[in-house]
């Protein structure tokens, strides 16, 4: 069992762009979908994503803000050992364009053609409560 700091884990996570975000729907079923952190990887325990207000994930989060994020990827030279990270947390829905700008990258224009002024856009901030990680020979948990 390892005792990585959040800062150390953040460095390992820097190249993990995609996560599967699991939410619970109002009827109780679990659903997961891929989400990109859009290169916003200076990880401090919060994750940021963008979505449309009328999407199923937003309906799910309004009913139950608890989420699990599941990251995986190769790290190190020549791929190195795989890194698996799960984040348990609570989602907050942000509608402030100033906050959007703090986490916006040009790659998002593909999905939101009017940038932060795209009608119906919302930012999801997931506040981590617990983070678990495995990297082939090391594992641990960080409670925030």
N, C-alpha and C positions, 0 to 999 in steps of 0.2 A: 504494500500500500504506500502510495507516495503522498507528499504534502506540497504539491505545486501551489504557488501563489496564483491569484487571479491574473496578475501581470504575466507570469510565466506561461500560463495556459493561453492567454490572449496572443502571445507571440506564436504559439503552436497553431492557433486557430486562424491566423492571418490570411491563409490561402483557402480557407473553407468558405466559399461564397454561398453555396446553396444549403438550405435546411429543409426538412419536412416539418411543417407546422401542423401539429395535431390539436384539434378543437373538439368540443362536445356540442352536438347539435341540440336544438330544443327538445327533440324526441329521445335524447339520451345516447344516440349512436356516436361513435368516434369517427372523425374524418381527418385525413392528413393530405396536405397538398404542398408542392414545392414552392419555396419562397426564396428570393435572393436578398442578401443583406446589402447589395449594391456597392460592394467595396467598403462599406462602413464597418471596418474591422478593428478599430482600436477599442477592443472589448473591455468594458468596465462593468459588465453585468447587465447592461441593457442592450436589446437588439431592436433595430428599426426596420420597418417594412412599409411599403405603400400598397394601397388597394382602392378599389371603388366601393363607395358606401353601400351600393346595392348588391354586393357579392355575398355569397353564402358564408364565407368566413367571417364577415362583419356581423351578419345575423347571428352566427354562432357565438361570437365574442360578446355581443350585447346581452345574450342570454346567460353566458357563463364565461367569465374572463380568464379562466385557468387554461394554460396551454403547455404543451411540451414541444420543444424544438429538438430535432435530431440531426446532427451534423456528422458527416463522415468524409474522409479523404486521405490521400497519401501525403506524407510530409517528409522533409529531408531530401538529401541527394539521392537521385535515382529512384525516387518514390518513397524510400524508407518504409518504416512500419506504418500501418494504417493508424489513423487517429479517429476515434469515435467519441462524440460529445453529446450528452443530452442536457437540456436546460429545462427545468420546471419553473414556471413563473406565472405572472398575472399580466394580462394585456390591458393597456389603456389606449383609447382611441383619441387621436389628436387631430384637430381641425384648424390649427393655427399655421398660416402660411409662413410666418417667420420661423417656426420650428421646422416646417418642411424644408426651407432653404438650408438649414443647418445640416440636413442629412441627404440632400438631393445630389445626384450625380447625373451627368449627361446621358448615361445609358438608360435612365428611366424615361427619357423622351420617347423611346420606342413604344412604351405602354401607355404613357400619359402625354399625348402630343402637344398639349398646351402648357407643359411644365407644371409648376406649382399652381397655375391658374386653371388647370383642367377641372371642369365641373365634376362634382361628385367624388373627388379624391379625399382620402383619409390616410393618416399615418398611424401605423400600429407600433406602439412601444411595448416591448415585453420586458418587464422587470423581473430579472432572475431571482429565484428564492434558493434554488439548489442546482448545482452543476456537477455532473458525473462525467468522468473521462476514462478512456482506456486507450493505450497506444502500443499494444503488442506485448510489452513487458511491464508496463506501469499502469496503475489505475488509482483513482482517488475521487474524493468528493469535496466540493467547496460549498459551504453554506454562506449565503449572503444575508 
